[in-house]
Amino acid sequence: MPSIDTSIYKHPEELLQKLIRFDTTNPPGNEAPLMRYIDSLLTAAGFETTFLAKDPTRPNLLTRLKGKGEAPPLLLYGHADV
């Protein structure tokens, strides 16, 4: 299982501030810079990521953390436009 930089647990408010600074006001959305930032965090933590985009300025970021098969799968879903 990938390890996560524990600094995000020590100062989650700093991570939240960084996320809020991205202007994803809809329209037009323009979530791509935010998705690239989140992708960099997840990739650095060892997660496998994939982008899917009908519109390149509004990509979807998919991330999978494979479990041990001992529990039902869990899907977390969110959106980045406001």
N, C-alpha and C positions, 0 to 999 in steps of 0.2 A: 504494500500500500504506500502511495506517495506520502512524503512528509510535507507539512505546510509550515511556512515561515511563522514561527510563534509570535513575531512582533505584531501580527495582525490581531492576535488575542490580547496583547498587552495594551495596544492603543487603537481599538476599533474605531474610535471617533476620527482618527487621522485618515483611515481608509475611507470612511463615510464622507469626510470632507473632500477627498480627492475625487470620489465618484460623483458627488453633487456638482463639482466644478465643471463637469462636461455639460455643454448645452445640448440637450436632446429634446428641446421644445418641439412639439408636433403641431402643425407642420413646420418644417419639413421632416423633422425627426433627426436625421443625420447622426445615427447612433454608431457609425463605423469607428470613430476615434475611441469611444468608450469601450466598444467590443474588443478593439485591439489591446487596450489597457488591461481589461479583465483577462483576455487571452494570455497576455504576458505574465500575469500573476499565476494563473493556473498552470501554464507551461513550466514556469520556474519551480512550481511545486511538484512537477512530475506527472501532471494529468495530460491525457491525450485530448486534443481539441480539434474541432472541424468547423469551418464556416460554411453556411449555406445562405445564398442571397439571390433573390429575384432582382432586387435593386441593390447595387454595390454600396450605396450610401446607408443602407438599412439592413445589414447582415444579421443573420441568426448565428449564435455561437452555441455549439453542442459540445458537451464535455461528458466523458464517461469515466466513472470510477468502478471498476469491476470488483464485485464482492466475492465471497467464498461460496456462494450458492446456498447458504444456510438460512436465508430469509427471502421473502418476496422482494422483487425489484421495487425501487422507489424512484419516482420521477419528480424533480423539482422544476418548476417553470416560472419564469418572470419576464418582465418587459423593461425596456430602458427608456422608452420615450415618455415624455410628460406633457 
